[in-house]
Amino acid sequence: MFEEKVGIITGGTSGIGLATAELLAKEGMHVVIASRNSEKGEEALSRLKKWSPRSLFIKTDVTNSQDVKNLVNQTYSLYIWKN
């Protein structure tokens, strides 16, 4: 359903964010999860890679505009521009 689509999930390391990321990964989407917690981010990413091997974790503090710009720019350059 979502093959070759890319989704950015903020707060994707736990709760509703992680559940959403897992659902989208199972449907074939490349998922980028964003969170401040690197340890939880890597744990969540290992779960997602079962369904979506090109998924990615990017450490991001959504209250920091530069972090958010970095998240979007990295996602764009990895999935959109070079796809």
C-alpha positions in Angstrom: 0.0 0.0 0.0 2.8 2.5 0.9 5.7 1.0 -1.0 8.3 3.7 -1.8 6.6 6.2 0.4 8.4 8.0 3.2 7.0 9.0 6.5 8.5 11.1 9.3 7.2 10.1 12.8 8.2 12.5 15.6 8.0 10.8 19.0 8.5 7.5 17.2 10.3 5.7 19.9 7.4 4.8 22.2 3.6 4.9 22.6 1.4 6.0 19.7 4.4 7.2 17.7 6.1 3.8 17.8 2.8 2.0 17.1 2.2 4.3 14.1 5.8 3.8 12.8 5.4 0.0 13.1 2.1 0.0 11.3 3.5 2.1 8.4 6.6 0.0 8.2 4.5 -3.2 8.0 2.6 -1.6 5.1 5.9 -1.0 3.2 6.7 2.6 4.0 10.2 3.8 4.7 9.9 5.3 8.1 12.1 8.0 9.7 11.6 8.2 13.4 12.6 11.3 15.3 13.2 11.5 19.1 15.6 13.1 21.6 16.5 9.8 23.1 19.2 8.0 21.0 19.0 4.7 23.0 15.3 4.4 22.5 15.6 5.5 18.9 18.1 2.7 18.1 15.9 0.2 19.9 12.8 1.3 17.9 14.7 1.3 14.7 15.8 -2.3 15.1 12.1 -3.2 15.5 11.1 -1.3 12.3 13.9 -2.7 10.2 12.2 -6.2 10.3 9.5 -4.7 7.9 11.3 -1.7 6.4 15.0 -2.2 6.1 15.6 1.4 4.8 14.0 3.0 7.9 16.1 5.5 9.8 16.4 7.1 13.2 17.4 10.8 13.4 18.0 12.3 16.8 15.8 15.4 16.9 14.5 17.8 19.5 11.3 19.2 17.9 11.5 22.3 20.0 14.7 23.2 18.2 14.0 24.6 14.7 17.5 23.7 13.5 17.0 20.0 14.5 13.7 20.0 12.6 15.3 21.4 9.5 18.1 18.8 9.8 15.5 16.0 10.1 13.6 17.2 7.0 16.8 17.8 5.0 18.3 14.4 5.8 15.1 12.7 5.0 14.8 14.5 1.7 18.4 13.9 0.7 18.3 10.2 1.6 14.9 9.2 0.2 13.6 11.8 -2.2 16.6 13.4 -3.9 18.6 10.2 -4.4 15.7 7.8 -4.8 
